[in-house]
Every structure is written in C-alpha cells, then in structure tokens.
Amino acid sequence: MFEEIQQRYNIPLRDVPAIGDSLRDLTAAARVGAQPMLVLTGKGQKTRDAGGLPAGTQVFSDLSEAVRAIIGGTA
C-alpha cells in the first residue's frame, strides 16, 4: 500500500510516520523509507516481544502517545 501511495501521488514517504502494531506494518513502512512506529496496543506487545523490528522503530504505549510525539515533533 505504501508503494501505491508513492506512485499514485508521486510523493516520497521518506521519514513519514507510519504507525502499526504488527511486524508486517513496520517492515512495509521501513521498506519505503517511512518512520516505523510501533504501538503496544492490539498485537503490538507480542510484536515487540518477538523481536526483529526494523532499525529505528519507535515504540509507544498507545496511539495517543504516538500522535503526541508526532505533533510535538519528538518522533
């Protein structure tokens, strides 16, 4: 989906925040240069415990914490 967004709108996704709770979400984000952000809700805790997160993945307790980091410029 990330690749389709890049192609359809002709925009790079480099460093664009991409929030997810699964390794698949985070890997897809990293593949296009987006900033993978793991939330520990949903499947997130199991994802973190399993390991193998893409380099530079930021981890947040929930969606609101991730959004605050993005808005506050600390992500």
C-alpha positions in Angstrom: 0.0 0.0 0.0 2.8 2.4 0.8 4.4 1.9 -2.6 1.0 2.5 -4.3 0.6 5.8 -2.4 4.1 6.9 -3.5 3.3 6.1 -7.1 -0.2 7.3 -7.3 0.5 10.7 -5.7 4.2 10.9 -6.8 5.4 11.7 -3.3 8.2 10.2 -1.3 7.4 8.7 2.0 10.8 9.2 3.5 10.5 9.8 7.2 6.7 10.0 7.1 5.4 8.5 10.4 3.8 5.1 9.9 2.0 3.7 13.0 1.3 0.0 13.3 1.1 -3.0 15.7 2.5 -5.8 13.6 5.9 -6.6 12.1 4.3 -6.6 8.7 3.2 -3.0 9.1 6.6 -1.8 10.4 8.5 -3.7 7.7 6.4 -2.2 4.9 6.9 1.3 6.3 10.7 0.8 6.6 10.9 -0.6 3.1 9.7 2.7 1.6 11.8 4.8 4.0 8.9 5.8 6.3 9.4 6.1 10.0 8.1 2.9 11.6 6.2 3.5 14.9 5.0 0.5 17.0 2.1 0.9 19.3 1.9 -1.7 22.1 -1.9 -2.0 21.9 -3.5 -4.7 19.8 -0.8 -7.0 18.6 2.0 -4.6 19.5 3.2 -6.1 22.7 3.6 -9.5 21.1 5.3 -7.9 18.1 7.9 -6.2 20.3 8.4 -9.4 22.4 9.0 -11.4 19.2 11.8 -9.1 18.2 13.1 -8.4 14.7 11.8 -4.8 14.5 13.2 -2.7 11.7 16.1 -0.4 12.6 14.9 2.9 14.0 11.4 1.7 15.0 10.0 3.9 17.7 7.8 2.3 20.4 4.8 3.9 22.1 2.4 2.6 24.6 -0.6 3.5 22.5 -1.8 5.6 19.6 -2.4 8.8 21.6 1.2 8.7 22.8 2.5 8.2 19.2 0.3 11.1 18.0 1.6 13.4 20.7 5.2 12.6 19.7 4.4 13.4 16.1 2.6 16.6 16.8 5.2 17.6 19.4 8.0 17.0 16.9 9.7 14.4 19.1 9.0 11.4 16.7 
